[in-house]
Amino acid sequence: MTATIQKTLRDSSAMRWTALLLLALAMFCSYIFMDILSPIKDLMETTRGWDSAAFGTMQGSEVFLNVFVFFLIFAGIILDKMGVRFTAVLSGIVMLVGAIIKWYAVTDSFAGSGLETWFTNNLNYIPGFDELGVSPFYEGMPASAKLAACGFMIFGCGCEMAGITVSRGIVKWFKGREMALAMGSEMALARLGVATCMIFSPFFARLGGDVSVSRSVAFGVVLLCIALIMIIVYFFMDKKLDAQTGEAEEKDDPFRIKDLGQILTSSGFWLVALLCVLYYSAIFPFQKYAVNMLQCNLTLTAPEADSFWSGQSVTIVQYIIMLVVAAAAFASNFQKKNKGLRYGLLAISVIALVVYCYMGYMRQSAEAIFAVFPLLAVGITPILGSYVDHKGKAATMLVLGSLLLIACHLTFAFVLPMFKGSAVGGIVIAYLTILVLGASFSLVPASLWPSVPKLVDSKVIGSAYALIFWIQNIGLWLFPLLIGKVLYNTNPNVSDPTKYDYTAPLIMLACLGVAALVLGFILKVVDKKKGIGLEEPNIKE
């Protein structure tokens, strides 16, 4: 009699994808908090006195400790030594602590307190960092922005730690299976956090007609509490998996500094890391200014105060429609055998997307318009991930993503302003460009992240992801700050936050796309010469 082969949680498709869902929902919540102030930049300026320089400096502070105190490197070591479970829970706690500090910084309780006085009089000069021009504070920076920056730094440590932990967790549960599809799906769901943030942050800030930016941040704090619960549930799932397989968790394979040599001597690794920093620097910092950029380049007329379009209920309705777009598009990827259902879901998604865009137009809301950013990505990221799993061509996708990135930023810089004054034309151009930009961004998780295991030994994957995230974080620190300073210096006499000229910052971001394009072509050459396998499928059939 043939012995029964015992299956583990990892062998169960339902359990595998449940683990992924828990990780993705945690990242969904962290993505919301990451950009919680982005759609209300104008309110931060009018209610808290944060000009573009203060706003950009605070936004860039998220990754300051990761870059200059090398926290991400330590996070990778912690991950390799302590394993996915411990690091995941730690990251959730750190994110929540940082978020609470940031929330307090923008509350009315902080204003006028002794702590505000202390922050006003201190942290105006940081020895060493000021000389290098990389200080996260400056003299004259509002006290609330300084404390918010401190909280954001702590949050950033936890968020980036969570990022590398989620990547390692997906590798653990999906290696040899549909890994690129899993990574693409995780990012697709997580990026819905961007749309959620864009819709609900202004909603809570203006709730009841009384403007309070602290309500928006409090909304993000509550979601991070939920994220921590998701991580704890994952903790027990992952622990049960190890008990079933009889494998010791990663901490029993000790980290050695010399192992980093395997990573740092790989030309493929460096090309992927540099592509990552260029790509992400042209997207994430842009998100923090995108709503304000649209406010400055679109002709928006507020609807009548007593109309449905200016009420609070329309926000909920539009968000539900957005979820229909995302759910239908995402679900269609898993109906390959039932073509009728697949195309039916796609039709529902397209119709719902058109309705969503119409509602955004009727609301005349820059936040609602930019919230369309991840919706196309939600639909195509799993397709791209599945394609990489079965067909390969990861490096080619990165080249295509760079081309789309360049086109979108140049469109925002030169084409969109030409439609200033055209109520319909400008919004149509904005919608199309934002959707394509989101699609471009979806090429990265579907092709870049699943390529890392091909470049390094499995025992140092955590450190490899940490190094890539650290290099990426240099750009995520630098470019929000640079955009703020460029915007401030190129609009010296502009006091209205909806009248800025964004041409110079957008050209700067387009140049990042050009550099990424060049590196993409070099990566294809290196891959072909050294046989790294980036163009090969993940699943060998």
ZAMARGU-4260 file (C-alpha; in steps of 0.2 Angstrom, whole numbers, plus 5000, padded with zeros to 4 digits):
<rodrens>
0) 5000/5000/5000 | 5007/5017/4995 | 5011/5028/5009 | 5000/5044/5010 | 5011/5059/5007
5) 5007/5072/5020 | 5003/5089/5014 | 5008/5105/5022 | 5000/5122/5023 | 5011/5128/5009
10) 5005/5114/4998 | 4987/5120/5000 | 4983/5134/4987 | 4970/5141/4999 | 4982/5142/5014
15) 4996/5149/5003 | 4985/5163/4997 | 4978/5166/5014 | 4995/5169/5021 | 4998/5181/5006
20) 4982/5190/5010 | 4987/5193/5028 | 5004/5200/5022 | 4996/5211/5008 | 4983/5218/5020
25) 4996/5223/5032 | 5005/5232/5018 | 4989/5240/5012 | 4987/5248/5029 | 5005/5254/5029
30) 5004/5261/5011 | 4989/5272/5017 | 4998/5279/5032 | 5014/5282/5021 | 5005/5295/5010
35) 4991/5300/5023 | 4996/5319/5022 | 5000/5319/5003 | 4982/5323/4997 | 4980/5337/5010
40) 4997/5346/5007 | 4987/5362/5004 | 4978/5360/5021 | 4995/5357/5029 | 5001/5374/5022
45) 4985/5384/5027 | 4982/5376/5045 | 5000/5371/5051 | 5011/5383/5041 | 5021/5369/5031
50) 5027/5377/5015 | 5034/5366/5001 | 5051/5365/5009 | 5044/5359/5026 | 5032/5347/5018
55) 5046/5339/5007 | 5058/5338/5022 | 5045/5330/5033 | 5040/5318/5019 | 5058/5313/5015
60) 5062/5310/5034 | 5052/5293/5032 | 5068/5284/5026 | 5081/5295/5035 | 5086/5282/5049
65) 5085/5268/5036 | 5098/5277/5025 | 5110/5286/5037 | 5109/5275/5052 | 5109/5260/5041
70) 5093/5253/5050 | 5088/5243/5034 | 5104/5234/5034 | 5101/5229/5052 | 5084/5224/5048
75) 5090/5212/5035 | 5102/5205/5048 | 5088/5203/5060 | 5077/5195/5047 | 5091/5182/5042
80) 5095/5178/5061 | 5077/5179/5069 | 5066/5174/5054 | 5050/5180/5046 | 5039/5179/5061
85) 5049/5189/5074 | 5053/5202/5061 | 5035/5204/5055 | 5028/5207/5072 | 5043/5219/5077
90) 5040/5229/5061 | 5021/5231/5065 | 5025/5237/5082 | 5038/5250/5076 | 5026/5256/5063
95) 5012/5259/5075 | 5023/5268/5088 | 5030/5280/5074 | 5012/5283/5068 | 5006/5288/5085
100) 5020/5301/5087 | 5016/5308/5070 | 4998/5309/5074 | 5001/5319/5090 | 5012/5331/5081
105) 4998/5337/5070 | 4985/5338/5084 | 4978/5354/5093 | 4985/5347/5109 | 5003/5349/5103
110) 5000/5366/5097 | 5005/5378/5111 | 5012/5365/5122 | 5029/5365/5130 | 5035/5351/5118
115) 5031/5363/5104 | 5042/5376/5111 | 5056/5364/5114 | 5055/5358/5096 | 5054/5376/5090
120) 5070/5380/5099 | 5080/5364/5096 | 5085/5353/5082 | 5089/5368/5071 | 5107/5362/5069
125) 5113/5344/5068 | 5132/5342/5069 | 5139/5333/5054 | 5122/5331/5045 | 5120/5349/5042
130) 5138/5350/5035 | 5134/5336/5023 | 5117/5344/5019 | 5107/5329/5024 | 5099/5335/5040
135) 5081/5330/5042 | 5077/5347/5051 | 5082/5365/5047 | 5081/5382/5056 | 5063/5389/5054
140) 5055/5372/5051 | 5038/5372/5060 | 5039/5362/5077 | 5024/5351/5071 | 5034/5346/5056
145) 5049/5342/5066 | 5040/5330/5078 | 5030/5323/5063 | 5047/5320/5055 | 5053/5311/5070
150) 5038/5300/5071 | 5039/5297/5052 | 5057/5291/5054 | 5051/5278/5066 | 5037/5273/5055
155) 5048/5272/5040 | 5060/5259/5050 | 5045/5248/5053 | 5038/5250/5035 | 5054/5246/5026
160) 5057/5231/5038 | 5040/5225/5034 | 5043/5227/5016 | 5058/5215/5016 | 5049/5203/5028
165) 5034/5202/5016 | 5046/5199/5001 | 5055/5185/5011 | 5038/5178/5017 | 5032/5176/4999
170) 5048/5168/4994 | 5046/5156/5008 | 5028/5151/5004 | 5028/5152/4985 | 5046/5147/4979
175) 5044/5135/4965 | 5026/5140/4963 | 5018/5155/4956 | 5030/5167/4965 | 5029/5182/4953
180) 5010/5181/4953 | 5010/5181/4972 | 5022/5196/4973 | 5012/5205/4959 | 4996/5202/4968
185) 5003/5207/4985 | 5008/5224/4978 | 4992/5226/4968 | 4982/5225/4984 | 4994/5235/4994
190) 4993/5249/4981 | 4975/5250/4984 | 4981/5259/5000 | 4986/5273/4989 | 4969/5276/4982
195) 4961/5273/4999 | 4972/5287/5006 | 4969/5299/4992 | 4950/5297/4994 | 4948/5296/5013
200) 4962/5307/5020 | 4953/5323/5013 | 4937/5315/5018 | 4942/5314/5036 | 4951/5331/5036
205) 4935/5340/5031 | 4922/5329/5040 | 4908/5339/5047 | 4914/5355/5038 | 4927/5358/5052
210) 4945/5356/5045 | 4956/5345/5056 | 4971/5336/5048 | 4974/5326/5064 | 4958/5316/5060
215) 4966/5310/5044 | 4982/5304/5053 | 4971/5296/5066 | 4962/5286/5053 | 4979/5279/5047
220) 4984/5275/5065 | 4968/5264/5067 | 4972/5255/5051 | 4990/5251/5058 | 4982/5243/5073
225) 4973/5232/5061 | 4989/5228/5052 | 4997/5222/5068 | 4983/5210/5071 | 4985/5203/5053
230) 5003/5201/5056 | 5000/5192/5072 | 4988/5180/5063 | 5001/5177/5050 | 5014/5173/5064
235) 5004/5158/5070 | 5001/5152/5052 | 5020/5153/5048 | 5024/5144/5065 | 5012/5130/5060
240) 5020/5128/5043 | 5037/5126/5051 | 5030/5113/5063 | 5023/5103/5048 | 5039/5104/5038
245) 5051/5100/5053 | 5062/5114/5046 | 5070/5126/5058 | 5066/5144/5054 | 5079/5155/5046
250) 5087/5160/5062 | 5096/5144/5064 | 5106/5148/5048 | 5118/5161/5056 | 5121/5177/5047
255) 5139/5181/5043 | 5146/5198/5037 | 5157/5189/5023 | 5141/5182/5015 | 5137/5200/5009
260) 5152/5198/4998 | 5141/5186/4987 | 5128/5200/4985 | 5140/5215/4983 | 5151/5206/4969
265) 5136/5202/4958 | 5134/5215/4944 | 5116/5209/4941 | 5112/5213/4959 | 5119/5231/4957
270) 5110/5234/4941 | 5093/5228/4949 | 5096/5238/4964 | 5100/5254/4954 | 5085/5251/4943
275) 5075/5250/4959 | 5080/5266/4966 | 5078/5276/4950 | 5061/5268/4947 | 5054/5270/4964
280) 5061/5288/4966 | 5051/5293/4951 | 5035/5286/4958 | 5034/5287/4977 | 5040/5305/4979
285) 5029/5310/4965 | 5014/5302/4974 | 5017/5314/4989 | 5015/5329/4977 | 5003/5322/4964
290) 4987/5329/4971 | 4994/5347/4973 | 5001/5345/4955 | 4984/5342/4948 | 4977/5356/4959
295) 4989/5367/4950 | 4987/5361/4932 | 4968/5357/4931 | 4953/5369/4931 | 4943/5363/4945
300) 4926/5371/4950 | 4919/5366/4966 | 4901/5359/4964 | 4886/5368/4972 | 4887/5366/4991
305) 4870/5358/4992 | 4873/5345/4978 | 4876/5327/4980 | 4893/5329/4972 | 4899/5340/4987
310) 4892/5329/5000 | 4901/5316/5011 | 4891/5301/5005 | 4898/5303/4987 | 4915/5298/4994
315) 4909/5282/5001 | 4899/5278/4985 | 4915/5282/4974 | 4926/5271/4985 | 4914/5256/4984
320) 4914/5258/4965 | 4933/5258/4965 | 4933/5242/4975 | 4922/5235/4962 | 4934/5240/4948
325) 4949/5232/4958 | 4940/5216/4963 | 4933/5212/4946 | 4949/5216/4937 | 4959/5206/4950
330) 4947/5191/4950 | 4947/5190/4931 | 4965/5184/4931 | 4960/5168/4940 | 4946/5163/4927
335) 4957/5157/4913 | 4947/5141/4911 | 4930/5150/4911 | 4932/5163/4897 | 4914/5169/4899
340) 4916/5173/4917 | 4933/5181/4914 | 4927/5193/4900 | 4911/5197/4911 | 4922/5202/4925
345) 4933/5213/4914 | 4917/5221/4907 | 4911/5225/4924 | 4928/5232/4929 | 4929/5243/4914
350) 4911/5250/4916 | 4914/5253/4935 | 4930/5262/4930 | 4921/5273/4918 | 4908/5277/4932
355) 4922/5280/4944 | 4931/5293/4933 | 4914/5301/4929 | 4911/5304/4948 | 4929/5311/4950
360) 4925/5323/4936 | 4908/5328/4944 | 4916/5330/4961 | 4930/5341/4953 | 4942/5334/4966
365) 4960/5332/4962 | 4962/5319/4976 | 4948/5308/4968 | 4956/5310/4951 | 4973/5304/4957
370) 4965/5290/4967 | 4963/5281/4950 | 4982/5278/4950 | 4983/5260/4956 | 4967/5253/4948
375) 4974/5248/4931 | 4989/5241/4940 | 4977/5230/4951 | 4971/5222/4935 | 4987/5219/4925
380) 5000/5216/4939 | 4994/5198/4942 | 4994/5196/4923 | 5012/5202/4922 | 5017/5191/4937
385) 5009/5176/4929 | 5018/5180/4912 | 5035/5181/4921 | 5031/5164/4930 | 5028/5155/4914
390) 5036/5165/4900 | 5050/5176/4908 | 5056/5192/4900 | 5058/5201/4917 | 5072/5213/4911
395) 5062/5217/4895 | 5047/5222/4906 | 5058/5234/4916 | 5064/5243/4900 | 5045/5245/4895
400) 5041/5251/4912 | 5055/5265/4910 | 5048/5270/4893 | 5031/5273/4900 | 5038/5282/4916
405) 5047/5294/4905 | 5031/5297/4894 | 5020/5300/4909 | 5031/5313/4918 | 5034/5323/4902
410) 5015/5323/4899 | 5012/5330/4916 | 5026/5343/4913 | 5021/5349/4896 | 5005/5342/4889
415) 4993/5344/4904 | 4997/5363/4907 | 4991/5365/4889 | 4974/5360/4894 | 4973/5372/4908
420) 4956/5381/4906 | 4948/5365/4898 | 4937/5358/4911 | 4935/5341/4902 | 4951/5340/4892
425) 4963/5342/4906 | 4954/5329/4917 | 4954/5316/4903 | 4972/5319/4900 | 4976/5317/4918
430) 4965/5301/4920 | 4974/5293/4905 | 4991/5298/4911 | 4989/5292/4929 | 4982/5275/4923
435) 4997/5272/4912 | 5009/5278/4926 | 5001/5265/4938 | 5002/5252/4924 | 5021/5256/4922
440) 5023/5254/4941 | 5015/5237/4941 | 5030/5231/4930 | 5042/5232/4945 | 5035/5220/4957
445) 5030/5208/4944 | 5047/5207/4936 | 5061/5215/4948 | 5057/5207/4965 | 5055/5189/4959
450) 5072/5191/4950 | 5082/5193/4967 | 5082/5175/4971 | 5090/5171/4955 | 5104/5183/4959
455) 5109/5177/4977 | 5110/5162/4988 | 5094/5158/4997 | 5102/5160/5015 | 5106/5179/5011
460) 5090/5183/5002 | 5084/5194/5017 | 5100/5204/5017 | 5099/5205/4998 | 5082/5213/4999
465) 5088/5224/5014 | 5102/5231/5003 | 5091/5234/4988 | 5078/5243/5000 | 5092/5253/5008
470) 5098/5259/4991 | 5080/5262/4986 | 5078/5272/5002 | 5092/5284/4997 | 5081/5290/4983
475) 5065/5290/4993 | 5074/5301/5006 | 5082/5313/4993 | 5068/5316/4980 | 5054/5321/4991
480) 5066/5334/4999 | 5072/5339/4981 | 5055/5341/4974 | 5050/5352/4989 | 5066/5363/4987
485) 5064/5364/4968 | 5046/5369/4969 | 5050/5382/4983 | 5064/5390/4973 | 5055/5390/4956
490) 5040/5398/4963 | 5047/5412/4974 | 5033/5424/4975 | 5018/5411/4975 | 5008/5411/4991
495) 4993/5401/4984 | 4997/5382/4986 | 4986/5379/4970 | 4996/5390/4959 | 5013/5382/4959
500) 5023/5378/4942 | 5028/5359/4943 | 5037/5359/4927 | 5055/5358/4934 | 5051/5344/4947
505) 5043/5334/4933 | 5057/5335/4921 | 5069/5330/4935 | 5058/5314/4938 | 5058/5311/4919
510) 5077/5311/4919 | 5076/5297/4932 | 5066/5287/4920 | 5079/5290/4906 | 5093/5283/4918
515) 5082/5268/4922 | 5080/5265/4903 | 5098/5265/4900 | 5101/5253/4915 | 5087/5242/4909
520) 5096/5239/4892 | 5113/5236/4901 | 5104/5223/4912 | 5098/5214/4897 | 5115/5213/4890
525) 5123/5207/4906 | 5109/5194/4909 | 5112/5187/4891 | 5131/5187/4894 | 5131/5179/4911
530) 5116/5168/4910 | 5108/5175/4926 | 5091/5169/4919 | 5081/5185/4921 | 5073/5182/4905
535) 5068/5164/4909 | 5052/5159/4917 | 5051/5156/4936 | 5041/5140/4934 | 5050/5127/4923
540) 5037/5117/4914
</rodrens>
